[in-house]
Amino acid sequence: MSLLSIVHLDKTVAKRISFNSASVEEANGATLTSMSFDNGIATFAAASSKMKYENIKANTTDGISYHLTNLVDMDWNGANTDNVISHFIDTDQYVSIYKGGGNLVFLIQSSSGNWRMITYNAGHIRNHKDLIITIAATLIVKVYADGTELTQTGNTDNGSPVDLEVSSLYIGATVSGTARFVAQLDCLDIYNRTLTAEEVSALYKNQLYTPPSPNNSLVLNIPVNGSIYDTQGNTITNTDVKVVRDGSKDVMEFNGSTSYLNLDSCVASLNDNSYGTISLWIKPKEETNQRTMLCFGDTDDQQFFYINANANETIDAGLTLNGYGHWNVRTTNQVLFENKWVHICITQDRIQPKIYINGILVAQTNTTSTHLSSWFAQQTVPGIDNGRLGCFNAAGFGNANFYGKAYKDLKVLSRAYTAEEVARDYNSSKRLYGL
């Protein structure tokens, strides 16, 4: 899915403008402030981050609807006001959607003093939510989270604005340009009619399972949002992994003895990759032995990639192909701390593998360096046929070396992140993990 999309719909025809970088968005009329874009996500990381589009108009005889896909606000439970969307209606009226005082607020206001304010409990809007707001021409407002309509907690009128002709749009700011929206957003669609409940449900279900864009470098992406699924369409088979709440987020809980995810479905897309990135968040438990976090292996032979947690709380990653070790890289110092979230990122840029911890390239040692530039495509005879999150599986050992901990946001890509991209990936989500 594109970084950010704005869709203008007439009664039956949709036109989608897709944005893949700051330069492309600016060419399409956007004014950007403190924005970053990476791997299908627009990130509002700074308090000043915002986007403005001029002349975003719609014929609203049949109402208007906003669809925010994979909205990840790292501060829904905070005391600050977050300005999600502000949309000028005409020269003296606007629509505003924001979070404040524990509420999600929808507001229509005019310079003459007429306004309508409708509130919802912001606790219903968890991270990685699909949010749809529909406004009928009669100003009946409905808000849906993950396809389900929310119950209003307040509805106050002071007159009734009637003109819904939208002219320009802010994302992450008020109509006066005041910004604060520390969040990520996958996609924004605007419809010039009121979506029905059936359409909202269908949009949500389709959003979860739409095949990826051919330009997307993601091979595997498991965000964890109420359930365990891959946004890229790979089949994930779950054995004894639970989805539990950790603060304001859903995470995967592994028991350390039988829990694992079967990732076999994505392996065919890995075997021709010469570059790559593997990124995940974990919350480790204390271990006295080496355990395997992630493994892609040949079920019968000596070919496998692994990330291990070691007894001294270091980690190492390694690649064995065609029966012998190509490389192993190990962190010099302790990087794992019991019950503390940590972001781990392994990259291969065809020069050598690198380990980043919490967005930083840490001190590390190449304990094996026969072929430092190797990745999956360097198999002489492709044989890696399985993937496991939570244990090892290769060379006839079956599922073994289980590691019990909490996981979230596993991503596997077919290109190597730069150091700047690793830092951006970490910084854009660290507040969700209390860092």
Summary of the structure (lengths in Angstrom):
residues: 435
radius of gyration: 23.4
end to end distance: 28.0
largest distance: 76.9
contacts: 1468
relative contact order: 0.14
helix: 10%
strand: 45%
